[in-house]
């Protein structure tokens, strides 16, 4: 059953009527509802297109958090052959908020690393809702260094509200682990392509997204802080979260214009959660294209271009 967001209620009503008519027709073959169903389906499709063509930043955030949106495991299942997960940071323990391992992506060996939020209560608890502890970022560093040792490209899939904010994480060096992961990304001598597939929250996202090419799904979000947290700091109230979402410029369109990301990947009408297989395939096509473009660059050039790209962000000319 489809899960509708608050702003999708008019769409839900139309699609609900369509299902009711189809059920009625299936129970009584003498009833002809094809014309009415066709009209309602057309109206629902038009409303869906209009709604998703004019989403506010706050609405995009809701789409990015949709429980049915494809997660890391969905991309790996459909795109990566012979995936072999690698666990542990070799310092403290294993963190399942960040999953990574070796596999084959369309004929080439790759290292795939990403946040996994989980899709139900059990898996969300297991993966800590995609909020990584220091162990997760140290594991990511270990896997990126392993990829460099074997000369294979790295693909990262980012989907987190932010790094785990608990006391335990701070005691074990959360900030240092994030900084080390970001620094490792910058210094890699192999191609690194990152895709923001859902939420890109704060340093917890940047730690895996300091890449040669940063791609972002059309309705994903990427920001220095969540709108709720930002509103609580500035206005002492989460009621201003919608205003904060607009002020933060969290959308793919804003970030592409600002030069923070390199490419926007269009989503199916109604969001990635409506056509999951299609979205995963098209993401794979884009990643393959970006990797082909990076294949011809040597290690020194990959490092230089990556550093120049991020150092240029926010830089303004001096009069």
LINURCOR-V672599 format. One record per helix or strand of 2 or more residues. SS is the DSSP state (2 for helix, 1 for strand). FROM is the first residue (numbers start at 1). TO is the last residue. If there is no record, write none. Layout:
SS | FROM | TO
SS | FROM | TO
This chain:
2 | 6 | 27
2 | 34 | 52
2 | 57 | 64
2 | 72 | 79
1 | 80 | 85
1 | 98 | 105
1 | 108 | 115
2 | 121 | 126
2 | 128 | 130
2 | 134 | 150
1 | 153 | 160
2 | 167 | 171
2 | 174 | 187
1 | 192 | 201
2 | 202 | 209
1 | 213 | 217
1 | 221 | 223
2 | 227 | 235
2 | 238 | 247
2 | 252 | 258
1 | 263 | 265
2 | 276 | 294
2 | 299 | 311
